[in-house]
Amino acid sequence: MNMKANVGIIDRGMRILAAFVITVLYLTQIITGTLGIVLLVLAVLFILTGLIRFCPLYLPFGINTWNKNK
């Protein structure tokens, strides 16, 4: 599998911000239980895909928010 960057800078920032918000909400016990755990897993995925700039779910849909000209 070829892992070319397909997550752009705005997409990346939104993923990392969402992960931060989810983590804060979980740590302050605003979200708890099964929902909290599911959202924490999602937050980890957001962080990973934001850091490596690649989202495997974008491939089947042909989505690419990365600037191809750079």
Contact map, one row per residue, 1 for C-alpha under 8 A:
1110000000000000000000000000000000000000000000000000000000000000000000
1111000000000000000000000000000000000000000000000000000000000000000000
1111100000000000000000000000000000000000000000000000010000000000000000
0111110000000000000000000000000000000000000000000000010000000000000000
0011111100000000000000000000000000000000000000000001110000000000010000
0001111100000000000000000000000000000000000000000000111001000011110000
0000111110110000000000000000000000000000000000001100111000000001110000
0000111111110000000000000000000000000000000000000000100000000001111000
0000001111111000000000000000000000000000000000000000000000000000010000
0000000111111100000000000000000000000000000000000000000000000000000000
0000001111111110000000000000000000000000000000000100000000000000100000
0000001111111111000000000000000000000000000000001110100000000000000000
0000000011111111100000000000000000000000000000000100000000000000000000
0000000001111111110000000000000000000000000000000000000000000000000000
0000000000111111111000000000000000000000000001100100000000000000000000
0000000000011111111100000000000000000000000001100100000000000000000000
0000000000001111111110000000000000000000000000000000000000000000000000
0000000000000111111111000000000000000000001001000000000000000000000000
0000000000000011111111100000000000000001011101100000000000000000000000
0000000000000001111111110000000000000000001000000000000000000000000000
0000000000000000111111111000000000000000000000000000000000000000000000
0000000000000000011111111100000000000011001000000000000000000000000000
0000000000000000001111111110000000000001001000000000000000000000000000
0000000000000000000111111111000000000000000000000000000000000000000000
0000000000000000000011111111111000000000000000000000000000000000000000
0000000000000000000001111111111100010001000000000000000000000000000000
0000000000000000000000111111110000000000000000000000000000000000000000
0000000000000000000000011111111000000000000000000000000000000000000000
0000000000000000000000001111111100000000000000000000000000000000000000
0000000000000000000000001111111100000000000000000000000000000000000000
0000000000000000000000001101111110110000000000000000000000000000000000
0000000000000000000000000100111111111000000000000000000000000000000000
0000000000000000000000000000001111111000000000000000000000000000000000
0000000000000000000000000000000111111100000000000000000000000000000000
0000000000000000000000000000001111111110000000000000000000000000000000
0000000000000000000000000100001111111111000000000000000000000000000000
0000000000000000000000000000000111111111100000000000000000000000000000
0000000000000000000000000000000001111111110000000000000000000000000000
0000000000000000000001000000000000111111111000000000000000000000000000
0000000000000000001001100100000000011111111100000000000000000000000000
0000000000000000000000000000000000001111111110000000000000000000000000
0000000000000000001000000000000000000111111111000000000000000000000000
0000000000000000011101100000000000000011111111100000000000000000000000
0000000000000000001000000000000000000001111111110000000000000000000000
0000000000000000000000000000000000000000111111111000000000000000000000
0000000000000011011000000000000000000000011111111100000000000000000000
0000000000000011001000000000000000000000001111111110000000000000000000
0000000000000000000000000000000000000000000111111111000000000000000000
0000001000010000000000000000000000000000000011111111111000000000000000
0000001000111011000000000000000000000000000001111111110000000000000000
0000000000010000000000000000000000000000000000111111100000000000000000
0000100000000000000000000000000000000000000000011111110000000000000000
0000111100010000000000000000000000000000000000001111111000000000000000
0011111000000000000000000000000000000000000000001101111100000000000000
0000011000000000000000000000000000000000000000001000111111100000000000
0000000000000000000000000000000000000000000000000000011111100000000000
0000000000000000000000000000000000000000000000000000001111111000000000
0000010000000000000000000000000000000000000000000000001111111111000000
0000000000000000000000000000000000000000000000000000001111111110000000
0000000000000000000000000000000000000000000000000000000011111110000000
0000000000000000000000000000000000000000000000000000000011111110000000
0000000000000000000000000000000000000000000000000000000001111111000000
0000010000000000000000000000000000000000000000000000000001111111100000
0000011100000000000000000000000000000000000000000000000001000111110000
0000011100100000000000000000000000000000000000000000000000000011111000
0000111110000000000000000000000000000000000000000000000000000001111100
0000000100000000000000000000000000000000000000000000000000000000111111
0000000000000000000000000000000000000000000000000000000000000000011111
0000000000000000000000000000000000000000000000000000000000000000001111
0000000000000000000000000000000000000000000000000000000000000000001111
